[in-house]
Amino acid sequence: MELSGSALRELLELSLEQLELFLSELPNQDAWNDDQAVQAARSVMEPIPERGRPAESVLRQFFSTAVPVGLNTTGPGYLAYVPGGGLPQAAVADLLAGITNRFVGIWSAAPAVAQIEATVIRWFCDLIGYAGTAGGFLTSGGSLANLSAIVTARRIRAGEDFRQALIYTSNQAHHSVLKAAVLAGFPVENVRNIATDERWRVRPDALAAQLDRDRKAGGRPLMIVAHAGTTNTGAVDDLDALAELADRERLWLHADAAYGGFFMLTERGRQCLSGLARADSVTLDPHKSLFLPYGTGCLLVRDQQHLRQAHAMDGDYLPTLSDDPEFVDFSQISPELSRDFRALRIWLPIQLHGVAPFRRLLDEKLDLARFAAAELRALDAELVDTLEIVAEPQLSILAFRLRRKGMDREANNRLNRRFLDSINAPRRVYLNSTMLDGRLVIRICVLSFRTHLDRVRECLELIRRAARTLAE
Ligand SMILES: Cc1ncc(COP(=O)(O)O)c(C=O)c1O
């Protein structure tokens, strides 16, 4: 199974040929494609092969059959959900990490390699404003970071019997918050979805009132999960107000900054996310606003000792654990033991380019979202009251819909579904919808490092054309 140097080179060159072609064609590839989706999926159903086949044939099957169907999450036209694009530099890091295959779960097994991960965590702590006592670890994504945050808060603050412990979040929370709570053992009804204001931010007064009601009824409030950028509209909760409330009520404050967190690199982002460092824990998702390929999330905790208290376990067969506070055994502060060396995906691109281009690109996304909102307002003026911006960009997400006087909600939702389908039909962009107060709205999330003004203009032109057609 060991590849000779030349065999490895040959395999890499064949892969590179395919990758170069894939990347050079990205701007012209469809933003989504559901043609032959079922056939494509069925074509890769097969029993385990006893013998191998030539690399060309395997790569062809992957690139020609599997990759082209579905959403083109890598391309510049992907403006749905929360894109990132996937920096190729990070994929090179995966190759290096995979071949060197170091074990980073325990510091002594790879002291300097594990330290690279600890250094990346330190960079992130500095970025959000956490002091030297903070710590954290890389996860596979935001959902798992939210799960570990809730488990940590539960272990530190709620004790063994947490059935009465209550979690407060907004009615705009990402579904991973409820999922995490349920997986962490809380009954569904222990998660309170609090009302939001006209900008889709949780209302601290409504939260305080619910806390009051719950305490009077004998409930045990445990934690608040705030959002530093909701998935629906990019709404950023008033983190300072929630931190004050959490302090007063002695609650753990977790901030889900999976989408918004890395905007802390920008001046406008820092203003918008003021108070983030006051949270007890923060979810970040480098595979969103740091443009990495899927598979890299992060949980930071203001007091690293809390992570240790929640996770530390020893086993007789393990290598020696570090007792030096300068270093960290990641398996002792997180749920995983063996796992991939995720930090290289972050470390390598930042070492190669510095952080400045990330900052610049995130600033560009803020500009593009504002530009899109201004153009939609102009379109509304042109078409006279037909287009409503339901959520102005707080970061790089906005939401809008067509409105018609006298049209009932269901008919209006159907109209907006047709609007969305006709914007997406030419396959130059892919937008998605969500529901806000029972109304179907269309979202634009500008976040991929590959999305620039040209594609946003094209998107706006498609919106204009679809709106005009539906207005006739
Ligand atoms: C606000 C927010 N939280 C959590 C998540 C879940 O992150 P992941 O998909 O990395 O598990 C998302 C994903 O879009 C998100 O937008």
The ligand as an ORCA input file, in Angstrom:
! r2SCAN-3c Opt
* xyz 0 1
  C     -25.838     30.842     13.418
  C     -25.441     29.429     13.116
  N     -25.199     28.573     14.118
  C     -24.845     27.299     13.916
  C     -24.736     26.806     12.633
  C     -24.368     25.371     12.434
  O     -23.057     25.305     11.936
  P     -22.533     24.036     11.145
  O     -23.340     23.962      9.886
  O     -21.089     24.352     10.928
  O     -22.725     22.840     12.005
  C     -24.993     27.642     11.543
  C     -24.918     27.141     10.173
  O     -25.244     27.783      9.218
  C     -25.332     28.991     11.788
  O     -25.576     29.845     10.781
*
